[in-house]
Amino acid sequence: MHLVIDQGNTHVKLAVFEQDRLLDCQTHAELNDEIIQSFIAQYTIQKGIFSSVKKENHTELLKKYNLIHFSSVTPLPLSINYKTPTTLGLDRIAAVAGAQQKYSNTNVLVIDMGTCITYDFIDDKGVYWGGSISPGLQMRFKAMHHYTDQLPLVAFNKEKLKLIGDTTENAIQSGAYYGIEAEINGVIQQYMQKHDGLQIIITGGDGNLFDIAPKNRIFADEFLVLKGLNEIINYNDKN
């Protein structure tokens, strides 16, 4: 069994896999040895991987649980054609690794809808080319409030969402929400025009808020990054 730890800016996810099957997953506000011990008490862990966006020293944790420290130099089950690989987000790499594992020999666009919205493309030969990054929903609300004197900070409420906002709050929600929806659908159409047989995978916390087309090309997977990290363990175990 494999232990996967994915530490983000605001929370950490722990998962256990048996081969490619996700057995368990938990989300916590912080990471410490007590949490790990409690989580894996019922499993026999052979190997694992640790991915973090934070610049903390986790040497002891890596040794104790026999974890691969995922970084820009970790061997990958895909080719990277990105001019600045050391600045490439680890979550983006893990997501495309998970996408390739699910859709091998297929052109895939991964859309991760979190703090930022990231678009990442891997072709049918297993080559990752890059993509784009834009502000996520909450970031757009915060930016409009921060960079103006009059606009309030809005908390998203889909029940109050209107295309034609009849209050300032509704107008802010409409601009942020429908702007993102139009952006995503437009980006998908451009990729579909350039890449035959394109599959789209949506992941991230805000993915279920939006109406995205075409439905027959889209697969939602909230565990895509974790699955990608597990695939990287499998690859390193074989090579």
Secondary structure, DSSP 4 states (H G I P E B T S, - for coil): -EEEEEE-SS-EEEEEEETTEEEEEEEESS--HHHHHHHHTTS---EEEEEESS----HHHHHHTTEEE--TTS--SSEE--S-GGGS-HHHHHHHHHHHHHSTTS-EEEEEESSEEEEEEE-TTSEEEEEEEEE-HHHHHHHHHHT-SSPPPPPP-GGG--SS-SSHHHHHHHHHHHHHHHHHHHHHHHHHHHSTT-EEEEESTTGGGS--S-GGGEEE-TTHHHHHHHHHHHHHHH-
